[in-house]
Amino acid sequence: MAEVRTARLLLRPWAAGDEDSLVLHANNWNVARNLRDVFPHPYTRGDAAAWIARNAAVDGPTLDFAVVFGKELVGSVGLMTKADMYRTGIEVGYWVAEPFWGRGLATEAVAAVATYAFETFVDVEAVQAHHLASNPASGRVLLKCGFQLEGQLRRAAVKAGVVSDVLVYSLTRADHLQRRAGVR
């Protein structure tokens, strides 16, 4: 079970006992409206228990991390592997509880999990991310982490009955290594 530490955060596997904090912060439409429909709203204790059980059953490297700031669980960052001809990519997804927005925590978590992805999955050549066009803050997070905007998928998603454009980003292994070496 992997743990990743940054200057201010601990990214750790989800564990029994996280349910109350998860419900407290995940049961918020301002969070859910920017995430895939698989992220339920309202977010119940049963949803939290199912999420934690699902993560406990993962065989192999940790894919989903609880984001801990100080002693408080404040969000989640995770990776979705890809298959077939897309297996050289891995997708990152993330959210931070609304009371903690604007503090750079998402940026710190995404940067750390991107490094973890490249170190853990040797065949991964790019970490990719998507966000709804109506969520420019997510794009700013990705750009600060060195991701490049690859394009815009027009009218590619629907959330709460609203059809939206989706912006697509990637961070290649080569770009990541150059960035870590201080080369831009």
N, C-alpha and C positions, 0 to 999 in steps of 0.2 A: 504494500500500500504506500503510494508515493505521497510525500508532502513537499510543497514548494514554498520557500520563504522569500519574501522581498523585504524592502526597507520597512514597510508598514503592515504587510499582510502575511497571513498564513493561508495557503491553499492546501486543504486537506480533504481526504475522502469523506463523504457523507457518513454519518454514524447515528445509531440509535441515540436518542436524546436531543437530536437537532429539530425534532418535529415542531415544537412550540415557536422557536425562532423562525423557522421556515414559513410557517403559517402567518406569523406576525408580519413578515415582510413581503411574502409572495402574494398574499391576498389583497392585492392593490391593483385596480384597473390601470393606473398610470404605468405600472410595470408590465402587466399582462398584455396591454394593447400593442406593445412593440415586439411581442414574442409569438412564436408559432402556436397554432391552435392546440397542440399537444400539451401546452402549458395551460392548465385549467383556470377558469375564473367563474365563480369564486374558488379560491384555493383552500381546501379543507384539510383537517388533520388526517383524514384517510388518504388524500392526495400526497401529503407529506410522507406518511408511512409507506405508501407504495413506491414513491421515489427513492426513499432510503433503502428499502428492500431490494429494489431493482439494482441499485448501485452496489449493494453488498453481494449480489449474485454474479457480478462481473468477474470473469476469469481472464486474467491478463492485466496489462497496465491500467492504472486508474485513468478514466476518461472524464469523469465529472467531479468537480471540486467545490466544496463549500468555501466561500471567501470569508475569512475571519479578520476583523479589524479590531485591534485591542483584544478584548475577550468576547466581542459580539460577532455573531454570524450575520453578515450584511449582504450576501448575494451568492451568486453561483457563476462558475465559468466551466465550460466543458468542450469536449471534442467529439466530433462525429466522423468516424472513419468512412472511407469511400471504397467502392469495390470495382471489379472489372477494369476497364481501361482508365477509370478515374482514380485508381488506387494510389497514385502518387500525390493526391491531395487529401487534406483533412480539413474539416470545417470547424471553426470556433464559434461558440455562442456564449452569451453572457448577459447577466443583469445584476444591478446593484439596487438595494432598497432605496426608495425615494428620499428618506431623511439623509442619505449619504451621497446624494448626487452633487456634482460640482467639486468634488474633492480629489479627483484624479484616481480614485480607487479602481474604476473599470479599466482605465489605461494601464495601471500597474498590474492588474490581474491578467489582462489580455497579453501584455508583453511577456509576463512570466510563463503563461501557459503556451505561448508560441515557442519559447525557448525549450520548454519541456517537450513539446511535440517533436521538434527537430532532434532533440537528444534521445528521445524514447523510440521514435518510429523512424528507423534508418532509411526506409524507402520513401518517406514523405519528402516531396520536393517543394510543396507549397501549402501554406496554411491559408484557408479561404474564409471569407465571411460575407454575409448578406445583411442588409437592413432595409426596412421600409423607407421610402423617400421622405415620409413625414417624420422621421426620427434622425435629424441631422446630427444630434449629439453623438449617436453611435458612430457615424462616419468620422467625426472628429477624434474619437477614441482610436479608431483604426489608423487614421493618418498619423497620429502621434506615435503609434507603435511601429511605423515604417511600412504599413500596408499601402499598396497602390490601388487607386480606383481603376478597375478594369472596364466597367461599363454600367449601363443602365438597362434593365429589363423592363420594358414598358408594359404596364398593366399586368404584371406577372403574379400578383398576390391579392388575396381578398382577406380582410380582417374586419370583423364586426359589420359585414355587409358593404364595406367600402373597398373598391378595387384600387390598387396602388401600384406605383412603380417600385422596383427593387434595385438597389445599388449593390454592386458586386466588387469585392476587394480581394487582393491576395498579397501575401508576403512570401517570396521565394526563399529557399534555403540559402542561395547565394547572396541575396540582398540582406538576409538576416545576419549572415556571417560577416559581411562587409560592415554592417551597422554596428555589430558588436566589436569589430576591430577599429571602429572610429572612422571608417572610410564611408563617405556619402556619395 
